[in-house]
Amino acid sequence: MKATYNMTLEQLVVDRPDLASDKLRIVAQAAEAAGFDACNLTDHPFPDATWLANAGHNAFDPMAALCFVAGFTTRIMLHTNIVVLPYRNPFLTAKEVTTLDVLSKGRAIMGIGVGYQATEFEALGVNFAQRGKLMDEAIDAMKAAWTGDVVQFEGLNFNATNNRQFPAPLQKPHPPIWCGGNGKIAMRRAAVRCDGWTPFFLPPGPVGARHPDAISTVADLKERVAEIGAMREEAGRTGRFDIAPSSPVPVNARTREVADRFLTNAAELADAGATWVGLGLPGVETSEMIENLTWFGEEVLPQLHALG
């Protein structure tokens, strides 16, 4: 099993944006040295203020920030987790992903999602009700652009009649696309159009009960993995397909007990079909973040990599 490390704006910036570039460089290099397989950044270009005040989060532009990370790392994969694809013109996004993939020498992972904040869609001038169709056509349009051939493709908000992009991504046929979301539509989109699926856990009880598609247990995940496998088979899809949930078990202290609890759950996730796991580590001071990354690399990652 592989691991992707969640790098959050709250940890990187705190109250000193002028130090963020140095901190991002140091932390990303520490994650690579620790043995993480990928590092990731999320996406919220213009989030709702009420949501932010109720435990929401800001974000860097993930593509720009990961291109920055590419310049001082050599091995670690660079993962958008996730980009809200319907916000964006797909050909501009295809160019951004290609730029990341080429400049990193083939290390991009394109994590995408359909989005959920109606007010953010409105602020960006995108029809929230059309987000599913925008998502599907964007995936297809990006794949067309990445071939390097002349593209003829008309979508809701764009029309390519005789256009092409150069260079093409280094990864062939293109960087892996992982689709997020727990619902059946998102699962089918991942199965039919993408190269991986990024489900997320919701806690059992009142929170999970409010979401009919909630995944609250490893048993839930295993059932969905079987469903998505059947969808892929029905669509005639073959080849590698990654399952990349975020861990439902927090790593909140450098203790053997915490490490064992995380690894026990990771083994269950691997048995359910997961090939990757996402996680964050505590700390806002750079030194503490490095200590946590180093500890995780020594005490957890070797055993995690042996799973699955």
N, C-alpha and C positions, 0 to 999 in steps of 0.2 A: 504494500500500500504506500502511496505517495502523499505528501503533505504540502498544502499551500498556506502560507502565512499571511494573515489579515493585517495590513498596515492601515491604521486609522488616522484620519486628520486630527482627531482630538489628541492622540498621542504624539503626533509629529509636530503640531503647531503650538498647542497649549496657548500661551499668551505672547509668543515670540515668533511671528511669521518670518522675521528676518533670519532666524536660525534654522528654518525648516529644511532648507536645501542641504545643509551640513548634516542635520539629524537624519534625513531620509537616506543620504549616502551611507552614513555609518551603520544605520539599522539594516538597510538592505544588504550591505556587505557582511554584516554579522549573521543575517539569516542564511546567506549563501555559505558562509564558513561553517555554520552549524549543521548544514546538510539538508536544509529545506529544498524541496524540489521546485517550488514556485513561491513567488510573493504576489500579493494582489492588492488592488485598490478598487474602491467602489465609486459610484457615480450619483451625484445629485447636483446638477448645474444651477438650479434656482428653486430650492425646496420651500414648502409652505412654512411660514413663520410659526404658526400654532403647532404644527408637527415638530418643528425644531425644539420648541419649548417643552414638549412632552416626550423627551428622550429620543428625538430624531438626531440626525447627524449631517454635518456638512461634508464636503469632499473636494479634493483636487480634481481637475480634469484628469481622468485615469490614463488616457492615452499619452498626453503630454508628460505626465509625471513618470510613467513607465519608460518612456523614451529617455528621460533623464537617468533613470536607474540603469538602463541598458549600457550607458557609457562607462560605468564603473563596476559592472559585474560581467562574468563570463559564462556561467553555467546555468544559473537559476532561471526558470521559466517566468515570464512576465504576463500576469493574468488579470484581466479586467473582470471584476466580480461584484456587481455586474454593470455593464453599460445598458442604459435604457434605450434600446435601438429605435423605437418609434419616434423619439425626439429628433432624430437626425436624418439628413439626406444620406441614403445608403452608399452613394458613390464617394462622398466626402469621407464617410466612415471607412469604406474599403481602402481609400488612400491612406488614412491614418493608421489602419492596422498593417497595411503593407509596409509603411515607413517604419513602424515598430519592429516588424518581423525582419526586415532587411538590415536595419541598423543594429539589431541585437543578434544577428547571424542565426535567425530562425528560432526565436524563443517566445513568440507570442502565443497566448491562449486567449481566445475571444469569448469571454463569458457575457451572455446577453440576457435581458429580461424585457417583459412587455411593459412594465411600469404600473404604478398604482395610484399616484397622486394626481387627481384631476386638476388641482389648482396649478401644479407644476406644468402639466400639459398646456393649460390655458395660457400661462405666462409665456410659454415658448411658442405659442401659436399653432399648436398641434391638436387635432380633434381627438379627445380622449376616447370617444365611442368607436373610433376607427383603429385603435391601437393594435388589435389583433391582425387585421389585414395589413396594416403598415409593417408590422413585425415580419409577417410571412413574405411579403414582397421584398422587404429589405434584405432578408437572408438570401433569397434567390438572386436579387440584383447584385449583391456583393460577390456571390460566387461567380456570376457572369463576368464582372469586372476583373476578378482575380485570374481569369484564364489568360488575360492579355489580348484576347481577340476583340474584334469590333463588336460592340454591344448595341442591340436594338431592344429596348425594354421600356414599356410605359407603365407607370405606377400612378397612384392617387395624386401625388404631388411632384412628379418628375416625369421626364420623357427623354430617354436616350435614343437617338435615331441613327447615329453614326459615330460612336465615341469609343475610345479605348484608353486603358491605363498602362503605364510602364513606370517602373519595373513591376513584375509580378512578385508575390511573396516567395520567400525561399522555401518554406514548407509546402509540400505538394500533397494534394492539389491546392491546399490553402491551410492557414493556421486552423487548429481545431476550434470548432464552435460548440460551446456548452450552453444549453438553454436552461434558464432557471424557472422555477414555478412548480407547484404541487398539483395543480388541477389537471384534469384529463386533456384539455386543449393544449396546455403547455407540455404535457408528457408526449402527446402525439406529435407536436411540433418538434420536440427533441428527437423523437424516434425517426421521423420521416425526413427532417431537414438538417439535423445537426449531428455532431460527433460525440456528444455527451450530455448529461443531464445533471443539474445542480438543484436537488431538492433541499428543503430546509425543515428543521424540526420546530414544532410548536409544543409548548408544555401541555401535558394532559390537564384536564380540569376546565374551568370556565373559559380560558383563552382559546384552547384548542377546540372547545365545543362550539365556539362562534364561527369556526371555519370548517365547512363540510369536507374540504379536501385536506384537512390537517394530517400531518405525519407526526405522531407523538411518541411512537415506540419503534424499536428496531424491527419488530414484527410487521408494523405498518410499512416500513421501508421495503422489507423483503417482498411483501405482496405487490407493491408498486413496481419494484424492479422486474418481477415476473410479468407484470402487465406491459411494461415498456418493452420487454424482450419480445412479447407476442406481437406488439405493434410493429416492431422492426421486422420481424419475420413476415408479417402480413404485407409490409411494404417492400419486401425483397431486399432489405438493407443487410449488408454484411460488413465485416471488418471491425476494427477497434471501436468500442463505444465506452466512454468513461462514465462512471457514476461518482459524483463528487459532492456529497453532503458536507455541511459544516458540522463539527462535532457538537452533540448536545451536552457534552460533559466539559465544564469549564476547567481550564488549567490556571488556577488562581493562587498557587503557592508552589515553591520548589521543595516538595517533599516526596518521599517514595510512595506514600499513600495516594497522593494526587496522581503521580505518574502511573501507578498500577490501575487506578480507577479509569483513567483515560485509555490506557492500553487494553483493558478488558472490554470497554465499549468499542474501541476501534476494531478489535478482533471480531466482535459481533457484527459491526458494520461490514467488515470484509466478508464475513460469512453470508451476509445479506446481499452481497454483490457490489459493494462499494470498492472503487479502485483508488480513490483519493479521499482525503479528509481535509477540511478547512478548519483553521483555529486561530485565535488570537492569544496573546500573552499579556499579562498585566504590566503596568509601569508607564510613567510619563517622563521620568528622568532618563537621559540617554544611557547612563551607566547601568541603571536598573534593567532597562530593556535589553542591553547586551548581556548582562548576567543571566537573565531569563532565557534568552535565545541560546546561549552557550550551554546552560544546564539542560535545556530541552534536547539540544543536539547530542549531548553525552548520555543522558539518562533515558530518553524516550525514542528518538528517531531510529537508532539501530534496530530496536525491536519492532517499531512500526513498519520499517521497510521490509522486515522479514515476513510480514503478514500478506496473505492473498497472492 
